Amino acid sequence: MEHPFSLNLILKEQIQKLLDDFATVMRIHIVLFGSDGSVLRRGREEGCSDYCRLMQTHIFSPGHCSELDQQMESKCARTGQCESYLCHAGLCEAVMPIRAPGGHLLGYLMFGQFRTMETLPDFLRDRKVGRRLRSEAGKRYFELPYYSEEAVRNISGLLELLVDYIVRCELVTLGGDPVYTRLCDWIEKNFRSKVTASQAAKAIGRSVSGMTHALRAGGHKSFVALLTERRLAHAEMLLVENPDMTLSEAASLSGFQDPFYFSRAYRKSRGCTPGEYRVRHSKRQQERSTPHVRGVRT
């Protein structure tokens, strides 16, 4: 049985860079939380925006923000969906659950601190807010990026696909497990080819029995299961990105020698056929065209 990811969760370097680059281009912040709500990693090592710091100093306490974050984390864990919302200060944020293929909750990815309104939030127009504070808040507010509701849905969709890819391709590992890490790296480079456990063990400097024992001791899947899961994830990606590709072609390009074995393995792992997965994914993409941003009033 696989161990749940603990607080020493490590994203591989290329994934860290990808998340940081995405955040930089979109001018947003990305934060990873553990299943207990603790911060695992804060993208680009930046904190709140100047606008948020101003609001937390003069109008809302940081506790308001933490409480709302926890509420939305709990909601997205229940729904299994990315939840977009307006924070107390009138900025849009979103949080999505990160789950293992078996459904275990690993944590959350939160992104945000951008505008979905082209005017100041209502509370800043209140007479109780002094002119000087209103002026400074307005300046900081309009420095933040603006995205329409459609753009927010698109950003959410891209991040959902990225998180799904990271988890399914096992691009995250538990700290302190070099055998598992080296094996996953080797599988990543060779899964499209016809490979054996002997080749994998030799490549990571272990005997087959030694590799098997190390995987079992670490609570990880077997070599065959890890290899199969990586191939299944790649086949899913091909089927989604290439609507005209046949199941046999996707199986072959993912390292499966027998398309019938691919279908059996897929059904056993996912509970549905590859064709059914393709149809379901297409329906989910269509559902994302429905407006999704919800406001949270102060």
Secondary structure, 3 states (H helix, E strand, C coil): CCCCCCCCEEECHHHHHHHHHHHHHHCCEEEEEECCCCEEEEHHHCCCCHHHHHHHHHCCCHHHHHHHHHHHHHHHHHHCCCEEEECCCCCEEEEEEEECCCCCEEEEEEEEEEECCCCCCHHHHCCCCCHHHHHHHHHHHHHCCECCHHHHHHHHHHHHHHHHHHHHCCCEEECCCHHHHHHHHHHHHHCCCCCCHHHHHHHCCCCHHHHHHHHHHCCCCCHHHHHHHHHHHHHHHHHHHCCCCCHHHHHHHCCCCCHHHHHHHHHHHHCCCHHHHHHHHHHHHHHCCCCCCECCCC
